[in-house]
Structure formats: structure tokens, C-alpha cells
């Protein structure tokens, strides 16, 4: 298995879906990152296609 750039608990934003709000990584295996977004729920993101942006919690 490949190591992901993200780890469970990390906060991210989806650059193409800003209305989804802040997301928290639930799992990350290789390019497959499952994120729970504030306004979109659980989403599986392929980081080979979408460059998630690390985010800070306010």
C-alpha cells in the first residue's frame, strides 16, 4: 500500500467545491482519501485527480 499525504484527523478543503466547507480526513490509503465534509457528508476523493488543500481549524 502506498502512503498517503493525509492522515485521519487532518483537516482539508476541496479546491473545486468550496461550498462543501471544511472536511476531516476519515481514512487515507494511497490516493484514496475519505473525507467527512461539513455540507457534503462523506466523500471518497482520489488525490491523483483532486489536490486537496490542507486547512486549519478556526
HELIX and SHEET records of a PDB file:
HELIX    1   1 UNK A   18  UNK A   20  5                                   3    
SHEET    1   A 5 UNK A  41  UNK A  46  0                                        
SHEET    2   A 5 UNK A  32  UNK A  37 -1                                        
SHEET    3   A 5 UNK A  23  UNK A  29 -1                                        
SHEET    4   A 5 UNK A  11  UNK A  13 -1                                        
SHEET    5   A 5 UNK A  53  UNK A  54 -1                                        
END                                                                             
